[in-house]
């Protein structure tokens, strides 16, 4: 065989590989963009809470209730709809979720009181929870390695961008309580067209109705990795819950500024740094990443607490930056410990379980913190108590990781 023939064959093989990779990459980018837009939409109201509060005169506990009801709706959808895409396909679930998200944006746009705001958050939470398992599973269907990384990085990117862009819209653009939602409706419409053009990644199979029965279950072979990841996921998302509900008011109080950009900047820094940390630690062993995450998370939270005690705005954001590294590392390590081990037909359900844990961590402590703000010592005292709580969670997760590492390996039969 001549060298020219070998060259032609290798060129043809390379072109075929590129042709296969292009639609794969396009699908992965589309799916990641949907995660980002969904979570950007969920964090977009964060800087707007101050605007709504000044117009409708509600208390901080109402703010956390609006935040918490979204988490409850996400959890409900994860429990009921988390496995349905394994049976009816990813595309129908994503199209329904995009339509529901657009409806939620319309409700926000026309809201005239807290009742409409809560209704919009419920619809938004149901759409997000219904889609998260399908989105994560579809990414793994497309590319297991890159899909795992994208599953870890996209949530932080979406959460951070939503808070920042919403804050900028409030500060510098007209009609902020309408414009940001109308832009998101346009984004969801474009993404729906992309989903229609995207190839389906699973074959339909019976059992869709049975999959709607709420069930928290993990395949037997994955229970050990899930139990290792759960405390870490709960701890890091408990911190995210604080930054999504109470940190805006705390940042404005520390800085003496009424700017909504300052209010949303804490969540942007936390989530943005988390996404960068996810990318930077991609090649490190998952358990090492989780261990690093909980240690850095605790250090960042303690630094933030010290800054709050000293009334230092700069210290608050520096501590948030460090905590963001811990958030990203802990979340990525938890995802990478479990998700790559799941079989294709298990992916949607397993991801839903991990998101259930994450949203429990995000929602429950934040609602309790809202109660403490009203009936306790205010925002600063609640921030102090919340910080100690997150550090305690990180310590518990650290103990679990160390004990897990020291435990003797189990056989497949024992697992």
Steps between C-alpha positions, in 0.01 A plus 500: 500500500646836393547797727257697282229240560563507875482878496168497312353248742615689808361824356166333429490357853578842648221660296255232611601555863453877460159448340396284796645739756335815362137399570611353833661828600201700376261287708721533808520879460122522458434288809750698707340825384160377622641421845661843508183683390278305743723574798559855382123540498481357851757749635377798294244605767773518769607862428136589435384407850599847623290659223200279576542559873496877460191484275299240691636553853556139608737373770826302465315182596285545188819522294623168632156347456506601133846346477400189694182431304711481186723236661194301612359509146834381358510215751144397419572490128823309553317236702211461256660573163864414564491163320236557233748601227654152522167371365353765268825658381698809589354733235131492608598575860726789397240653268235488774744653750592784261132579446440503878800729551362744244167494686677576828672800339162630382365471855798695634459766233136563592539454878338764718554340841667222693230245410590522132869494587456177695290347222772582250763344725291181531463468121867580455602244761286227345651571157856501634457187710333317214785583265812464714512120496427486127759768421775335702421156361490632143848653544632163611322330210678733259847477656565334836827681576414850379143455619617435856711817497216706354260365763734639764582837342170616346290546819748744653537692176124538465443599862775763494410651164133528590574695817750735331304571181179554693676744732648692206158514333344641817776756539540627146208391276137610491216287634725248682215289637390431144805516274704216648206262480415595141861436397486157663178416313687568176789278611263215587332528158834468318597204717169327427583516128838348576342215697265428208803467273705298749506120454334297775756318715286222651254246367147514636406217733196410711463600863456877468188505721665289769803731496277787618458338841739692732796288592837577655703206386855439388627190318666265746846537348487881534389525861853527639605787268166679559536480877850644465380791287175590682646689802728704273218593262272600786771719656597689185142566393408618850751778441349572157159530669635768729644701212178466303272620779670712767843599368364785282359677807820427695725638224298821478504540877878448522576734210241763584391487137148467364627370164336178387823415315679487835217284631536245219879514486550253786307223324678580172844474662412178682349325197741641242809396694337161559473442124862598443611268780302219339692542176836537673460180707365283220798261496534461877361186667135556610556411865798736517287772342224448758752504785649822366153642454381457858827633644504809279126550551545509877795739469303732273195502725712573807669783310163640401381476861808691618431768240138533615618539861745770385239663271743463209346501153828405331551217747147376433562468127847348549352239732227438244764446231676236711169336589416491128805283435377263770148503356621412151743233618248338734222492242725375220653233720156377606373482142813329370497247782158370399382593152760327277421169672130507407373292209316691221154397623592605857644844427189713521386345829845514662549865403156580637596350836815713513301812414241414766778504759641824358167684501420377850830651607422821318135543601444382857778696678419814300135497610603448862743789465215724386309416816806586708542836327149604603477336842869496593771764495480616138707437188846518657422267791328256263802509268720412796281204599469383139878513452557286808239255372671469159841448665347224714357338184842521334661340806248215492566448129874501563467235771295286263761530225789414732316203650405381153861514387615300802230237463609173342387447144187295463448225252240537226278247680520701825424823313 
